[in-house]
Amino acid sequence: MIGIFDSGVGGLTVVKEIKKLLPDVPIVYFGDTARLPYGNKSARTIQRFSSEIVEFLRDKGCKTIVIACNSASALAADYLREKYPNLEIYDVVSSGAEAVVEATNPPSLKFRQGKAKKVGVIGTTATINSSVYKKKIEGLDSEIEVFTQACPLFVYLVEENWTKRPETRKIARTYLRNLKLKKVDTLLLGCTHYPLLEKTISGVMGRRTEVIASGEKLAKVLKRELKNYKKGENRYYVSDLTEHFERLAERILKEKIKIERCTIS
């Protein structure tokens, strides 16, 4: 059983990728909708919230945990691994960094012959300020130049289902201007909400920039490493349930799901 958590609905983009490759593995999802967003909170607060959620998922029988929140991955992953040594804990930051390195190196030459090895990373303020992506990517390949940009409004735009509004495209152009000027060849969506804006982001960046989300890479890692598991039903929990969340969740997963409200502390 895999426990997956995020501050809100964005982590369901990771659930979607995992379900594609591991359709029979039961998933327990927790979206901390009552306390989102995590991107503007301190490391101590994010660690506390994350620890409470991990204990909830562990009590539900999850021995494998996926941190499907970039802010929590950046600021709480190491803390959680130390605190819960008996759990297998995966995070989207590590997977995202690996995916970017693979994309900007041969033989992945989708867009042109030769890569400039200039990588852009966008995320919440907390994720970008932590420099975690820059450190991980440069640790894997010191030749890669990493440029970052915080895009805090993107989370709110997704949560409000403004993904196709003209105002959203204007905001994206403003946020992405500097990365476009740097001529990055690869752009990592360093927040699990951002894949829901991928068409807008790709349109702003242009065809010469490959846009990558970490969920697909993480799903491949889990498929490789999870060997023995029992089939079961997926369960979805949130700390605050609204009709808006239900609609957005079903739009992401393309199926009707039962979501339960569950308070943790």
Protein Blocks (a to p, Z undefined) as FASTA:
>chain_A
ZZdddfblmmmmmmmmmmmmmmmbccdddddfklccfklccfklmmmmmmmmmmmmmmno
pabdcdfbfklmmmmmmmmmmmmmmbccddfklmmmmmmmmmmpcfbdfkbgciehiacd
dddfklmmnommmmmmmmmomkbccdddddfklmmmmmnopmmgfklmmmmmmmmmmmmm
nopabdcdfbfklmmmmmmmmmmnopmlccddfklmmmmmmmmmmmbdcddddddddfbd
cfklmmmmmmmnopacdddddddZZ
